[in-house]
Every structure is written in structure tokens, then in C-alpha cells.
């Protein structure tokens, strides 16, 4: 069968022939893969930079997707860390890490949105005690995950959502999908801090896809401008597009009732992720949560890997 194959961490995967997979136990089945998302997590898997990565090569990338079983069931699945990923004509899934989808579900839409939406959905439902009526700031709101986080926060009952990002065009569009206010992260640091201090000082929750120095500056701006320093502030770290480390002043932790937590693989048990899948898939299938998706044939995986970012979530379709 054919698959995307990574043979070097410094090169994109190529379209190649590989051995067909076989189940290892009674919980596993082979599925025909219909769609698998090219997420940032898949890129870091393929270049060996993700914190769960090993040095094992070759590998077939792809951490999740939509497939069809031999009995005709349509299933969304999450794979364990494996060298036999989802970007192939067939793969092996663990039924305990998958859910059945409605027969009319769009495989491309589900494969595009589940992973990026899952980050904020699970963060709000499993990492903190989020309550309807609270206010949320999304840092890094113009990426695919950030745009979905705006929708997820509103869908889960946020009374006020502030979206912050660097892409001015996309920021304007976020008002139409759930953002009450938008804040540009472009420009001088002092100007950005002033904008955040004005628009987001009193939020209850921050969903952070940025980290790095930008987060440190944002945290100081928000903490020092809060109307009530004793009002709890939950800061959920999910992504690190701004850098892997953030120099957070100790005063920021003492000057406000601030809690910093991470959300991701490890901090959230697999069983908790799986428990959230049916509800999330239902909202995506209904159109309540959406993202721009672009289907690309498996044979063109190398070109898709190297093509410039367009704001769409690429989905590989064998």
C-alpha cells in the first residue's frame, strides 16, 4: 500500500510503498483512511521536535483521522505514538481510542477540525473549572486552533471573548464567529501591552497558543491592570509559537490570584480526551464549529508539506 514516509527528520515525507499494517490485539482493527489532518503536531512529529518524539525512523506521520472499518463504520480515531501513522491508505486503530461517526459526517471537515478544536475544548472542560458566563482571552487567535478556540469558548458559554493575534485581516473576521473584542499583537511592546491592559485586564481565563516573551509581556499587562487583583485568573498554556520559554516576573505571580496550567498530551489523560470526542465531533458535524479545510491527495503529500501556509488546514486524503 502507499503512505507518506519520513526517512529523515530534516526532509518532508515522500509518497512511497510500505507494508500493510496488521492488528496486534483484539482491540485493534485496520481501517481504510479517508482523511488525516496535517496539524502542527504532525509536523513536529515528523521533524522529531515534539516532546514525545523518539529517534525511530522510518515513520508514517499522522496522529488522527477518519477511517472506515471493514464492516462499513465511519470512525474518528486518535493514534498512540507510533511509526504507523494515519497518512496512509490504511492504518491500524484502537477502537478504545476512536468513536463512531454518523454516516453522513464529512470526513475532511472532521479530520480538519477535531485536533485544533480539541485543544481549547479539552482545556476548558478538563483543565480548569470553567463556568458559563465567564470571560476568555485567546492569545494567538488567528491560527486555526485559535480561531476554533474563539468559537469553542463562545459555544461553551463564555459571556465575553477577546481575540488577540498578529494577522489584522483574520482578527477582523473573528468578530463574526464569536469575538466581542479583538486586540492586535503587532507593533511596539508598550502599545501591545496598553491594548491588552484595556481590553482583557479583567478576563477570567486566558487560552494561550503563543508563550515566549509575548506571553510574559501580556501576563504583566493583564495582571497589573486588573480591577480586582483577587479575582481568579486561569492561564492555560497550550501552544508555543512565540517560543518554548517565557520569562515571567515573580511579581506577576504575587500581584494577582493567577494560576498557570498546561493542557496537552500528558497533562490530560487519554481517557479524558476520548470522553470528550463524541460531543466535539457532533458540534463539528453540525457546523457549529468550523475551520477552513483543503483536501490534498496522498500522492501530493511532499508538495503539501512544502507549500506556504495559507490559513487553511490541509487534510491528506488517500
N, C-alpha and C positions, 0 to 999 in steps of 0.2 A: 504494500500500500504506500501512498505518498504522505509526506508530512513536511512541516518546516523543521529543519535540522540545524542546531547550533553546534559547530565543531570547534569554535574559538570564541572566547569571551570578548575579543576586540573586533568581531565581524558580525554582520547581520546573519540571521538564519537563511538557509537556502532551501529551495524545493528539492526534495530528494526521496528516494525509495528507502523504506525502513521495514523491519519485520512487523507483522501484525501482532497486536497485543493479545494476551490471554488472561483470563481471571485467575486470581491466586487463591480465592476462598469463596464461600457461599454468599457472601455479601456483595461480591463484585459481579458486574456484567459488562459486556462490550456494547458500546453504543456507536451508531453512525453519527458523527459530529455534523451538526447543521450550522453552527455559528460559535465563534470564540472571540472575545474582545481583546484587542491589542491595548491593554491598560499600561500605565506607567509601571505597575508592579510586575508585569510580564517583561517589560524592557529591562528592569533591574534584575529579574531572574536570569535573563539571557546574557547580560554582561557581567554577571557574578557579583554585583554590588549590593544586592539585597541582604539584610541582616540574617536571613535564613539560608542564604545560598551556600552551596558546597562547591568543591572544585571538580565535580564529576561531569565529564563530557564523554561522548556527545549527549545532547538532550533535545527533546522536543518541547518547545515552550508552550505556555497557555495554562492558566490556573483555574479557569472556569469556562462554562459554555452551555450550550443547549444541544442535546442529542436525542436520538430516537432508538429505543430498545428493539430487540428482535420481535417483541410482541406488539410493537406499534406505539408504545407510550412515548409521549414527549416529556423530557425531563430537563430541568436546570440542575447543574451539578457543580460542586466545588471539589477540586482535586487536592489531595495531600501533596506535600513536597515530593516530587517525583521527576524522573528524567523522561517519563512518557506523558507529556502534557496534552493539551486539548487541540493544538493546532495541527491536526492530522485528520485523515479520512475517518479513522476510528480511534477510540481510546477506551480505557477501562475506567469505570466509575464505581464508587462505593455507594450503594443505594442509601446508606445511612447518611450520606453527605449530599443527598440530592432530593429534589421534590418533583412531583408530577405537575405538569402544566396543563392548562386547558388545551384542547386540540386546536383551537383557533388562535392560540398565542403566536405572536410574531417572533420567531427565533432571533432575528437580527436585533430587534428592539430590546428584547430581554437580555441578550448577551452584551449589548452596548451599555445598558443602564444599571444592571444589578450590581456590578462591582463598585463603580463610583458612588452609587446611591447608598450602598451598604455601609460605607464609611461613616456617613453622618447619621443614618438611620440607627445603626447599632450603637454609635456613640451616645445618642440622646436617649436610647431606650435601655442600654445596658451598662453604661459607664457612669452616669450621673442620675440623680432623681429629678429628671426634667418634668415640669408640670405645665399643662396648658395655661396660657396667659403670660408666661414669662417672655422676656425679650432676648434676642440672639444676634450676635455679630458673627458673620462669616468672613474670615480673613483668607484671601485667595479665592474670591467668589467668582472669578471669571474663567477658571478652568472647568473642565467637565464635572469633576467631583464638587467643586464649589458651587456651580450653577444648580446642581441637584441638591446640595445642602440647603440652599435658599428655599427650594421647593419642599424639601423634607421638613425643615423647621416649621414652615407655614402649615404644612399638612398635618403635623403632629400637634398643632395648637399654639404656636408662637403668636403672641399678640403684636409683636413688632420685630421686624427683621431688618438689620443693617448689613448691606453687602459692600465689602471693600476689596478692591483689586486694582491692577495697573492698566488694564485694557479699557479705555474710555468708551469705546463703541459697545463692548459687551456689558459694561456697567449700566449703560442706559437701557439695554434690553432687559436687565434683571428686574426693573420695576414692573414689568408685565408678567412676571412669573412668581411674585411673592415678596420682593424687596420694598420696604417702605422708604428707606433712605439708602443712598449709595455714597461711598467715600472713595476718592481716588488715592491710591498709594504711590502715585508718581509725583516727582518733584522733590524739593528740599525737605530734609528730615523734619525741620521745625514746622514747616507748613503741613506736612502729613500728620504730625502729632497734634497740631491745632485742630485739624479737621476731625480726627478720631476723638479727641477730647470733647468736641462739641456734639458729635453725632452718636457716640457709643459709650460715653462715660458711665452710664447707669444700666448697661445691659446685665442680664443675669448669667448668660452663657456666651463663651467665645468658642467657635469651631475653627481651629487653626490648621490651615494647609500650608503655611508659609515657614514658620520658625526662623532661625537665624537672627541677624541683627534687626531685621524689620519687626519681628515679634517682640524682641526686647524693648524696642522703642515704643511699639504700640501698647505694650503692657504698662510701661511707665506713664504714657499719656492717659490711659484709661484710669489707672489706679489713682493718679494724682488729681483727677478731675471729678471723682465720684461725689455725688451729693451726700451720700451716706456711706462712709467708709466701712461701716459694719454690715452692709448689705452683702450677702454671699455672692461671690463671683466664681463660676466654674470655668476653667480654661482647659479645653480639650485639645491636646496636640495629636494631630493625625498625619500631616504631611510635613515635608521639609524642603520645599522647592527653594527657599531662601537660604538654606544652609543647615548642616547637621547639628550645629551647636548654637546656643543663644546665651549671651552674657547678661543674665538677669540680675539687676542690683538687689542686694539683700533688703534694702528699704522697701522695694515693691512688695515683698512678701510680708513685711511687718506693718505696712501702712494701710492695708486693706484686708478684708476677710477673703483672701484669694486661695483657691485650690487649683493645682495644676495636675491633670491626669492625662495619660496617654490612652489611645484607643487603636487597637490593631491586633494583628496575629500574635497571640501570646497573652496580651493583657485581657483579651476577650476569648474565653474557651470556645472551641469549635462547636460544642453543643449549643452555645448561646447564639452563634452565628446561624446555625441550621434552624434553630427555633424561630428566627425572625424571617426566614426566607419566604414562607408562604404568603404572609401579609405584604411583604415588599413586592414580590412578584405580581400579586394581584393588583397593586396600585400602578405598577408599570404597565401591565397588560391592559388596564382600564384607560390608560392615557393620563392618569392623574400626575404621574412623574415622567418627564420626558428628557431626552437628550438627542443631539444631532448624531446620527449614525451613518457610516458609509461602509457598505459591504465591498470586500475585496476578495477575489478568488485566491484560494490557497496557492495556486501556481505563481501568483504575483506577490508573494509574501516579502521577498527581498526588496522589491521596489517600494512596497508599502512601508517597510521598516525605515527606508532611507528618505522617503518623501517628507517635505517640510510640514510642520504642524499647521493644521487649518482650523482647529477648534472643533473638529468632528471626532467622534470616537470610531476608529477603524475597527471593523469586525471581519475576521477571516472566515470565509465560507467555502468549505471543501465542495 
